[in-house]
Amino acid sequence: MTLHFAQPSWLVIGTIICTLAFVFLRISAARRRRVLAEFAAPETYDRLTVNVSDTRRRLKDILFLAALACCFTALARPQYGQEWREVRQKGIDILIAVDTSRSMLTRDIQPNRLERAKLAIKDFVGRLQGDRVGLMPFAGSSFLMCPLTTDYSAFTASLDALGPDSIPVGGTDLAEVINKAATLLANEANHKILILVTDGEDLKGDALQAARNAAAQKLTIYTIGVGTPEGELIPDAKNGGQSFMKDAAGNFVRSKLDAVTLAKIAEITGGLYVPLGNMGQGFTTIYQEKLKLVPKEEHGERMQRHPIERFYWPLALALILLSLDFLISGRKSSRSFGIPLIKTAGRRLLNRGKLLIVFTVLLSGLTSNANGSTGDRLYHEKKFDQAEKAYAQTIEKAPDNAVVHFNLGDVLYKKKAYKKAISSYTKALQNEDLKLQAKSYYNRGNARYQLGKTHLKTDPEQTMKLYRQAIADYKGTLALTPDDTDAAFNRKLVQKQLE
């Protein structure tokens, strides 16, 4: 274990301030002697200063400077040793099953059913706080693409990878996905919730019977219908969507929303059916009317390693040194030989100035930490613009605070300012906290992946470069935390897209 500082910039600031204070004290002492010499004859000067102890005054100055240095050391937040803390998480478990069959390419809602559903799911997940969410694509079969997680970035990365080729088996089997979801959530003590996002065309199986079985296992299914009752022709993905699919008889295939079946599935399980809508308002309805009212439960706990703060060591020493400074007199204990003692009001003002300096230093540190706390609060309130400003103010005072750089990166990521987020995560890596390093690598990888997606159509080479950098970041996370399943999954996902 080694001693390190969470905000080492305060040490630099402290060195500068203490140097200036030393110069000021020396100049003040010289000025005091010069002024006294100007108003007193040499023989009178010696008699006036006979009770003044230059040694004691120098000692008092040393004590003050040492106390000031200790205050800045405390503000730098020395940390020694580590402790494990239990972090409890509360929320509900939500498994989202997305239909990726060919019919979801229909353009009766723009840009098409699947892409409109993905956009709505992203908006929905952005409202969640502490809830675990999982992703399961389905068509003629299904599989769990993203396990239940609170890492919404990993979930979004999985969602972005969804396409009509995600499931090799064609068709739509609602019964199969309901049964698999019931099996996956069977051992969960938390509320079991499945959101089924589909156009409702059940070409295989018995969805209603599967819904009854799910209801017996206390699985609530919310169904979201994607598309319109009138429907539209299904684009043929093999020809780039320029032509339309035909059946065996050579007739064009029209896909229509089957709201009746979806409504029955929701009714059987005690859920709710809503159409997705052109703007994805179906998810908003389910969230506001149902999910927001579901009581959150503890769905797990995890141990986090935290450095032990030792700021009270130098702070206690500063108080002791400051107390000694005020207890020690600047005068000799000998008699004045009949000369009345001169009460140095200027010295008392200097002592008060010392107190003012110390309290100002400590207050500035508290203000810096308060800005960080304000940024955290604004972030959780989703006031990202204000949170960015609060973190920026903290960084101005503590530019080496890796935690604040990391938090600023999260804000910028939420604002889709991925390039700036990458810069913040890079700065957050410049610390000795391995846990924070692992998280910074992971989040920087996500930001690089998202930035690469924005260049996909305009600059594919830049996209490939960013994807490779993202993979390297995920490897960095795995090197520090080999058991990080999210990083391993994201690395494989991006690698697959790169190939």
C-alpha positions, 0 to 999 in steps of 0.5 A: 500500500502506498500513500497517494493524493486524490487531488494533488493539484492542491499540493502545487497550489499550497507550495505557491501560497506558502512561498508567498506567505513566507515572503510576506512575513519576511517583508513584514518583519523587515518593514516593522524593524525599519519603521521602528528605527526611523522613529527611535534613536539607536539607544532608545531602539535597543531599550524598546526592543529588549523584550522582543524575541526575534527567535520566538517570532520566527518560530511562530512564523514557522508554525503558521507556515507549517499549519498552512502547508498541512491545510493544503495537504489535507485538501489534497485528500491523502489516501492510504489503504483500501476498504470494501464497501457494500453497495446495494442496488434497488430497481426492477428487472425488465426483459425487452424482447424485440422482433427482428423478423423480416416483417419488422423492415416494413416502412409503414412507420419511419424509418422502418418498424425495427429502427423506430422500435430501437429508437423508442427503446433507447429513450425508454432506457434513458429514463431508468434509474437502478433498474436492470434491463436485458435484451432478447431478439427473436424471430423463429427462435430467440436468444439472450443477447444482453443479460439483465444489467444496470450498464445501460451503455452495454445494453445500448451497444447490444441494441444497436447491433440488432438487425434482421440477421440477428436470428438465423431462423426466420418467421415469428414465434411469440410462444417460443420467446414468451416461454424462454423469457419465463424460464430466464426470469423464473429464479428472479425474486424481483418483479418479473416483467417482459416487454414484447416489441413486435408487429404481432404476426404469430406464424408459429406456436400458441402465444396465448397458451404460452401467456397463460403459462407465464401468468402462472409464473407471475410474469407480467407481459407488456406488449407494444405493437409496431406498425399499422393495421393497414400494413405495408409490403415487406422490403426484400433485404437481399436486394437492398430493400429496392424490391419487395418479398413475395410468397411461394405463389409469387404474390407480394407479402403485406405485413399488418399489425395484429393488435388483437393477439398482443392485447390478449397476451397482455390481458392474460398476464395482467400487463398492458397493450399499447401501440408504439406510435410514430414517436415511440410514445407507447413506451412512455405510456407503459413507463408512466402508467405502469412501470413507474408505480412498480415498487423497487426491490433490492435486486443485488449488492456488490462490493466496491473497493474504496481508498481510505481518506486520511485528510484528518491526519494533516488537518489535526496537525494543522490545528495543533501547530496553529494552537501552538502559534497562538500560545507562544508569545513573541516577547521574552519573559524577562522584565521590561526594566521600567519600560512599559511594554508596547502592545503591538496591535499590528501583530494581533491583526497579523494573527487574525490574518493568519486565521483568516488565511487558514479558514479561507483555504479550508473553505475553498476546498469545501467549495470545490467538493461542493461543486463536485457534489452539485454536479452529481446531483444535477447528473442524476436529475438529468440536467446534463448542461448544468452538471457539465458546468458544475464539473467544469468549475470543480476541474478548474480548482482541481484539474487533477481530480480523476473522479470529476473528469470521469463524471464529466465524461459520463455527462458528455456521453449522455449529451452525445458529445462523444469526442469530448467524453473520450478526452475526459475519460483519458484524463480520468485514466491518469490516476492510481485507482485501478477500479477507476482505470477499469471503468474509464477504459470501459466507458472510453471504449463505449464512447469510441464505439458510438463516435465510430457509428456517427462516421459509418456512412461518411468515413468508414475508415475512421469508423474502423479506426475507432472500433479498433481503439474501442476493442483496445479499451475493452481489453484494458478493462479486462486486463484490470478486471478479468471477470468483467462480463460486460467488457468481454461482451462489448469487445466481442460485439465490436470485433464482430462488427469490425469483421 
